[in-house]
Amino acid sequence: LDFVVVGAQKSGTTWLHECLNEHPEILVPTEKEVHFFCPTDQCRFSSSNKGRRWYKSKFQKTNEIISGESSTDYMFYPGIAELLYQANP
């Protein structure tokens, strides 16, 4: 994971995700918001219970140089920045 887009809702993150997806050297998951780092007890969309293997499977690079994801909910929960850093210093 090389980058994470953490933007507010209705601020252009879907457009940015689509632009990143069109770039031949950037890999983003087909679904825009993975919600992996959202707390399961606070976020109904959280996918953290699926495990790191599932999360890493979203970023299996082939010809791409960098990979990342976009999840706007990351800005709403305390501690997510630290979780992101722990997962990918």
C-alpha positions in Angstrom: 0.0 0.0 0.0 1.6 3.2 -1.2 -1.2 5.7 -0.5 -4.6 6.2 1.1 -7.1 8.8 0.0 -8.9 10.1 3.1 -11.4 12.7 1.9 -14.7 14.1 3.0 -17.9 12.7 1.5 -19.1 14.6 -1.6 -15.6 16.2 -2.1 -14.6 14.4 -5.3 -13.1 11.2 -3.9 -15.1 9.0 -6.4 -13.8 11.1 -9.3 -10.3 10.8 -7.9 -10.6 7.1 -7.4 -11.8 6.7 -11.0 -8.9 8.8 -12.3 -6.4 6.7 -10.3 -8.0 3.5 -11.6 -7.5 4.6 -15.2 -3.8 5.2 -14.8 -1.8 2.2 -16.1 0.8 2.4 -13.3 -1.6 2.7 -10.3 -3.6 -0.2 -8.7 -6.7 0.6 -6.7 -9.4 -1.9 -5.7 -12.4 -2.2 -7.9 -14.6 -1.1 -5.1 -13.8 2.5 -3.9 -14.2 2.2 -0.2 -12.7 -0.9 1.4 -13.2 0.3 5.0 -10.6 -2.2 6.3 -9.3 0.1 9.0 -12.7 1.2 10.3 -13.6 -0.1 13.7 -16.1 -3.0 13.5 -18.0 -1.8 16.5 -18.6 1.7 15.1 -18.7 1.3 11.3 -21.3 -0.8 9.6 -19.2 -1.1 6.5 -16.0 -2.2 8.3 -14.2 -5.1 6.6 -11.5 -5.5 9.2 -12.9 -8.8 10.3 -12.0 -10.3 6.9 -8.3 -10.2 7.9 -5.1 -8.9 6.5 -4.8 -11.6 3.9 -8.1 -10.5 2.4 -7.0 -6.8 2.5 -3.7 -7.5 0.9 -5.4 -9.5 -1.9 -6.9 -6.2 -3.0 -3.4 -5.0 -3.9 -1.7 -7.7 -5.8 0.4 -5.7 -8.2 1.1 -6.9 -11.7 2.5 -4.2 -14.0 1.4 -1.4 -11.6 4.1 0.6 -9.8 2.0 1.9 -6.8 -1.2 0.9 -5.1 -3.6 2.5 -2.8 -7.2 2.9 -1.7 -9.9 5.5 -1.0 -12.1 5.3 2.1 -13.8 8.5 3.2 -14.9 7.0 6.5 -11.2 6.9 7.7 -11.5 10.5 8.7 -14.3 10.0 11.2 -12.7 7.5 13.6 -9.8 8.3 16.0 -6.8 6.1 15.7 -7.1 5.2 12.1 -4.0 7.2 11.1 -2.0 5.2 13.6 -3.5 1.9 12.3 -2.5 2.9 8.7 1.0 3.7 9.9 1.3 0.4 11.8 0.2 -1.5 8.7 2.6 0.3 6.4 5.2 2.5 8.0 
